[in-house]
Amino acid sequence: MVELKTTDKQESSDTVIGSPVIPGQSWKELLKHKTATKMFDIKAWAEYVVEWAAKDPYGFLTTVILALTPLFLASAVLSWKLAKMIEAREKEQKKKQKRQENIAKAKRLKKD
């Protein structure tokens, strides 16, 4: 990582992390450059994640599990709701089928 650099015109609160400040460069140009490199620098991010996992495997796994837990919980809740909906639909279909059978049976008895 590049050191924090400031120009004479900047206060200590206006420091930029990551890339050096070039005198005469506007903030808009600097941010445009930073976002462009961040958006397409997936390889560096992947290397960082692999390095992090190698240096601190327990911390990495803990972070991954904590990040994925809400997704697992949402998946479980949605699966449970879907199972209940399927059961209700099957119960309703059985009820309709039994009703149709009773109607057909009543019509046969009425004809005889």
N, C-alpha and C positions, 0 to 999 in steps of 0.2 A: 504494500500500500504506500502511496506517496504521502509525504509529510504534509502537515497543514501549512499553507502559505497564505500570506496576506500582503496586500499592497499598502503603500503609504496612505492611500485615501480610505482604506477600509478600517473599521473598528474590529476589535477582537471577536465580536459576536458575528461578524460577517465572514467567517473563515469558510473555505471550501475544502471538502475532503475528497481526495482521490485524484484530482488533476490540478496542475499548477495554474495559477492565475497569470495570464499574460497581460502586461500593461496595454491598455487600449482595447481590450477585448470586452465586449458587452456581456452582461449577465445572460441575455437572451441567447447569444452565440454559445456561451459556456454551457448553459442548460441543454441547448439543442445537441451539442456534442456529447454531453454526458448521457442523455436519454438515448441517443442513437447507439452509443457503445453499450449501454446497459441492455437495450432491447435485443441486440443481436449477439451478445457475448454469453451465449448459453454454455459454451465449452468451458469458459473460466468458472462459471457458476457450478457446473458439474464437477470440475476438478476440486473446487472448494468443498463441496458436499462430500466427495470421496475422502478428501484429506481430513475433514471434520470427523467422519465416521471412523477413520483409521486411528486418529489421535484420541478420540473420546467415544468409544462405541456405546457405553452405557448411557451417556448423555444424549447421543444421537438417537438411540432406540427409544429412550424416554420421550424425547421431543416428537418423534414420529408417532408414537403411540398416543400421546396427548393430542396431537393434531388430528389423528384419524378417529379418535373415540367419538366425537360428535357425529361423524359420518356413519360409523357403525350403529350408533344409537338410532339415528334417523332411519337407517335401513331396516333395523329390527322393528321399529314402530310401523313403518310403512308395510312391511311384510305381514305383520300381525293384522293390520287393517285390511289388507288384501285377502288374507285367509278368511277373515270374518265375512267379508263381502261375498266371497265365493261360496261359503257355507250357507249364507242367507239366500243366495240365488238358487242353490241346489235345493234347499228346503222349499222355497217358493215354487220351483218347477215340479217337485214331487207333489206338492199340495194341488197344483193345477192339474197334473196328470190324474191324480186320484179323483178330483172333482169331475174331470171329463169321463173317466171310467164309470163313476156313479151316475152321471147323466145318461150315458149310453145304456147302462144296465136298466135304469128307470124307463127309458124309451122302449126297450125290448119287452119289459114286463107289461107295459101299457099296450103294446101291440098284441100280445098274447091274450 
